[in-house]
Amino acid sequence: MNRVVRLLPLLLGVGLIVLCARLPALPLGPVPVTLQSFAVILAGAVLGPWRGAVAVLLYLGLGLAGAPVFSGGAAGVAVLQGASAGYLLAFPLLALLGGGLVWRVMPAGSTPRPLWLFACGLASSVLVLHPLGIAGLVRALEITPLQALSIDLRYWPGDVLKNALMAVLASAVHRRWPGLRRGQT
């Protein structure tokens, strides 16, 4: 029973990422806008950096193995040839860094502060998600880094909103289950 209790949060994290990937996307360029990055950063903020990254790796493993869990029902290693490859490959690092920053500014037993969690999520996006996404756009579309940056900038307003939502939800989860943070790094 104890193993099930320990695995449940991971499986819920994977399920949330799948759900957010499969919800209808906004076609805003070569990479559709989904709620995947929201679910990834939320997994890191709630589960912690390591468990969050493991949940993301499980999600990616499912998709690369052929399960239709990516946006639009895409599956298989062919997604690594597409414009979204850089963003997908950034996801484990996003959960790891975002979760690490969140858990660093929110010591065990402390009151979560949404503004700090928002700053952690946004910093992670700026440092990991967008640079790797831009690199993926350059490779897949055979464009210059400046052209890829201009494409990536379209995604920033949504990213700000997703990180704000993450901060509110992660704060609520940590307020509701204050023991969640204890003993996990």
C-alpha positions in Angstrom: 0.0 0.0 0.0 2.8 2.4 0.8 4.2 2.1 -2.7 0.9 3.0 -4.2 0.7 6.0 -1.9 4.1 7.1 -3.1 3.4 6.5 -6.8 0.0 8.2 -6.8 1.3 11.8 -6.9 3.6 10.8 -9.8 0.8 9.2 -11.7 -1.5 12.2 -11.1 1.3 14.5 -12.4 1.6 12.4 -15.5 -2.2 12.4 -16.0 -2.4 16.1 -15.6 0.3 16.7 -18.2 -1.4 14.3 -20.6 -4.8 16.1 -20.0 -3.3 19.5 -20.6 -1.5 18.3 -23.7 -4.7 16.8 -25.2 -7.0 19.8 -24.5 -7.7 21.8 -27.7 -4.7 23.9 -28.6 -4.5 27.4 -30.0 -2.7 27.4 -33.4 -0.4 30.4 -32.8 2.5 29.4 -35.1 4.5 26.3 -35.7 4.1 25.1 -32.1 0.5 25.0 -30.9 -0.3 26.7 -27.6 -1.3 24.1 -25.0 -1.4 23.9 -21.2 1.5 21.4 -21.1 4.1 23.8 -19.7 1.6 24.8 -17.0 1.2 21.2 -16.0 4.9 20.6 -16.1 5.8 23.6 -13.9 2.9 22.8 -11.6 4.3 19.2 -11.2 7.6 20.6 -10.2 6.2 23.1 -7.8 3.8 20.6 -6.1 5.7 17.3 -6.3 9.2 18.8 -5.8 12.0 19.1 -8.3 12.9 15.4 -8.5 9.4 13.9 -8.4 8.2 16.5 -10.8 11.0 15.8 -13.3 10.3 12.0 -13.0 6.6 12.6 -13.7 7.6 14.6 -16.8 10.1 11.9 -17.9 7.3 9.3 -17.6 5.1 11.4 -19.7 7.8 11.9 -22.4 8.6 8.1 -22.2 4.9 7.3 -22.8 4.7 9.6 -25.8 8.0 8.6 -27.4 7.0 4.9 -27.0 3.9 5.5 -29.1 1.1 6.5 -26.7 -0.8 9.5 -28.2 -0.2 11.8 -25.3 1.3 14.8 -27.0 -0.6 17.7 -28.4 -3.1 16.8 -31.1 -2.6 13.1 -30.3 0.9 13.0 -31.7 3.1 10.1 -30.5 6.4 8.4 -31.3 10.0 9.6 -31.8 9.0 11.6 -34.9 7.9 14.4 -32.6 11.6 15.1 -32.0 11.9 16.2 -35.6 9.2 18.8 -35.3 9.1 22.4 -34.2 8.0 21.5 -30.7 10.9 19.2 -29.9 12.9 21.8 -28.1 10.0 22.7 -25.8 9.3 19.0 -25.1 12.9 18.3 -24.3 13.0 21.3 -22.0 10.1 19.9 -19.9 12.1 17.7 -17.5 14.5 20.6 -16.8 11.6 23.0 -16.4 10.1 20.8 -13.7 13.5 20.3 -12.1 14.5 24.0 -12.0 11.0 25.3 -11.3 10.4 22.9 -8.6 13.8 23.4 -7.1 13.3 27.2 -7.0 9.8 26.9 -5.6 10.9 24.6 -2.8 14.0 26.8 -2.1 11.9 29.9 -1.5 9.3 28.0 0.4 10.9 26.1 3.2 9.1 23.2 4.8 6.2 24.4 6.9 6.3 28.0 5.6 3.3 29.8 4.1 3.4 29.7 0.3 3.5 33.1 -1.3 2.0 33.1 -4.8 4.2 36.0 -6.0 7.4 34.1 -5.2 6.1 31.0 -6.8 5.1 33.0 -9.9 8.7 34.5 -10.0 10.2 31.0 -9.7 8.0 29.6 -12.5 8.7 32.5 -14.9 12.4 32.4 -14.2 12.5 28.7 -15.0 10.6 29.4 -18.3 13.0 32.2 -19.2 16.1 30.1 -18.4 15.1 26.7 -19.7 11.9 26.5 -21.7 12.3 29.4 -24.1 16.0 28.9 -24.9 15.6 25.2 -25.7 12.3 26.0 -27.5 14.2 28.5 -29.7 17.0 26.0 -30.4 14.4 23.5 -31.4 12.7 26.0 -33.8 16.1 26.8 -35.3 16.8 23.1 -36.0 13.4 22.0 -37.1 12.5 25.0 -39.3 16.0 25.8 -40.5 15.7 29.5 -39.5 18.0 31.9 -37.8 18.0 32.3 -34.0 16.6 35.8 -34.4 13.7 34.4 -36.5 13.1 31.7 -33.9 13.1 34.3 -31.1 10.4 36.3 -32.9 8.3 33.1 -33.1 8.9 32.3 -29.5 7.9 35.8 -28.3 4.4 34.9 -29.4 4.2 32.4 -26.6 5.3 34.7 -23.8 1.9 36.2 -22.8 0.5 32.8 -22.4 3.5 31.7 -20.5 3.0 34.5 -18.0 -0.6 33.5 -17.5 0.3 29.8 -17.1 2.9 30.7 -14.5 0.4 32.9 -12.6 -2.1 30.1 -12.6 0.6 27.6 -11.4 1.5 30.0 -8.6 -2.1 30.2 -7.4 -2.8 26.5 -7.6 0.5 25.4 -6.1 0.0 27.8 -3.2 -3.4 26.4 -2.6 -2.1 22.8 -2.7 0.7 23.6 -0.2 -1.7 25.5 2.1 -4.2 22.6 2.0 -1.5 19.9 2.5 1.3 21.6 4.4 3.1 18.3 5.1 3.6 17.7 1.4 6.9 19.6 1.5 8.4 17.9 4.5 11.2 15.4 3.8 11.2 15.9 0.0 13.9 17.6 -2.0 
